[in-house]
Amino acid sequence: MVVNLDDDFNFLIRKISKSSGIVLSGYRDSYLRRRIDLRMKAVGTNNYTAYMGLLEKDKNEMKEVINTLTVNVTEFMRDKTPFIFFREEILPDIMERKKQCKSNMVRFWSAACSYGEEPYSIGICSKEVLPDDWTVSIYATDIDEKCLEGASQGVYSKEQLKNMDPSIVRKYFEPVGEELKVRRIPKISIRFKKHDLTSEPPISKHFDVVFCRNVMIYFNENQKVKMLNDFYNSLSDNGYLIIGKSETLPVEIRELFAPVSVKEKVFKKI
Ligand SMILES: C[S@@+](CC[C@H](N)C(=O)[O-])C[C@H]1O[C@@H](n2cnc3c(N)ncnc32)[C@H](O)[C@@H]1O
């Protein structure tokens, strides 16, 4: 008999998705496999069916695997196209509007920033597009202090930077032993702060763009509505909201945001 490991794996993913309510279809197969293999190793099995049996019996292990699958995004530009859209469409539009009111300052919020890949990518895109005398202020928040500590150090392995253009890596990172550390970028400040999107008020106001990708999938409807209302109030007029590719806005708040790019999940405050 030939055992099809792909079927077992896909069945396992469907089961985890169903039990947790988390949409895992936006995640790369290789990423899911790597993370699940780590858990299977930790509990001493290399068989997907046996692991599924364990998940059925042990609620704690279900929690562990969900944490493993969702918490850490460890690659820069794992999903490149929202940043291309940000660089090529959003930043030029913001620049044009700011020039009309004689401002050269922009403000971004990277909500649920994990280990800092997103706020540093925002900083790098901004530096590449905006004139040198512009000031960029980035708030980067997450609920997890471990993530924030790692993020503020800004040290990454070469593997984590493999999706980035090598010339950009050379320009914005400096070697520290085997790893690479983000260089200080003039006129760009990134503030890391602990913040719970489901229970705390918005961190600040007058943002030009709020990035909130791949966290809403873990929230219930009330939490999503609370968070999106907060984003609405913390965005400046015509400010942009960017959510994750596999996420959607709840019906209740659709009148607050107009779609700008359905594909990139970019919206504008109405
Ligand atoms: C899958 S990561 C997404 C990281 C990043 N936004 C991205 O797409 O690359 C989810 C992040 O959400 C954070 N998170 C989970 N619940 C949160 C909450 N209630 N408030 C703020 N951050 C939260 C986790 O700590 C984790 O860093």
The ligand as a Tripos MOL2 file, in Angstrom:
@<TRIPOS>MOLECULE
LIG
   27    29     1     0     0
SMALL
NO_CHARGES

@<TRIPOS>ATOM
      1 C1          1.2590   36.1580   12.1850 C.3       1 LIG1
      2 S1          1.9600   37.4770   13.0500 S.3       1 LIG1
      3 C2          1.7960   38.7810   11.8660 C.3       1 LIG1
      4 C3          2.9880   39.6770   11.8220 C.3       1 LIG1
      5 C4          2.9600   40.7790   10.7500 C.3       1 LIG1
      6 N1          1.8350   41.6580   10.8990 N.3       1 LIG1
      7 C5          3.0110   40.1760    9.3600 C.2       1 LIG1
      8 O1          1.9980   39.9580    8.7130 O.co2     1 LIG1
      9 O2          4.1160   39.8910    8.9120 O.co2     1 LIG1
     10 C6          0.7490   37.8420   14.2570 C.3       1 LIG1
     11 C7          1.2200   38.8020   15.3300 C.3       1 LIG1
     12 O3          0.0800   39.2730   16.0250 O.3       1 LIG1
     13 C8          0.4270   39.4620   17.3750 C.3       1 LIG1
     14 N2         -0.8140   39.5360   18.1470 N.ar      1 LIG1
     15 C9         -1.6640   38.5290   18.4510 C.ar      1 LIG1
     16 N3         -2.7030   38.9910   19.1730 N.ar      1 LIG1
     17 C10        -2.5060   40.3370   19.3130 C.ar      1 LIG1
     18 C11        -3.2420   41.3880   19.9620 C.ar      1 LIG1
     19 N4         -4.3740   41.1360   20.6150 N.pl3     1 LIG1
     20 N5         -2.7590   42.6390   19.9160 N.ar      1 LIG1
     21 C12        -1.5970   42.9130   19.2690 C.ar      1 LIG1
     22 N6         -0.8600   41.9690   18.6440 N.ar      1 LIG1
     23 C13        -1.3060   40.6960   18.6540 C.ar      1 LIG1
     24 C14         1.2920   38.2650   17.6790 C.3       1 LIG1
     25 O4          2.0760   38.4620   18.8400 O.3       1 LIG1
     26 C15         2.1120   38.1620   16.3890 C.3       1 LIG1
     27 O5          3.3110   38.8590   16.5010 O.3       1 LIG1
@<TRIPOS>BOND
     1     1     2 1
     2     2     3 1
     3     2    10 1
     4     3     4 1
     5     4     5 1
     6     5     6 1
     7     5     7 1
     8     7     8 2
     9     7     9 1
    10    10    11 1
    11    11    12 1
    12    11    26 1
    13    12    13 1
    14    13    14 1
    15    13    24 1
    16    14    15 ar
    17    14    23 ar
    18    15    16 ar
    19    16    17 ar
    20    17    18 ar
    21    17    23 ar
    22    18    19 1
    23    18    20 ar
    24    20    21 ar
    25    21    22 ar
    26    22    23 ar
    27    24    25 1
    28    24    26 1
    29    26    27 1
@<TRIPOS>SUBSTRUCTURE
     1 LIG1         1 GROUP 0 **** ****
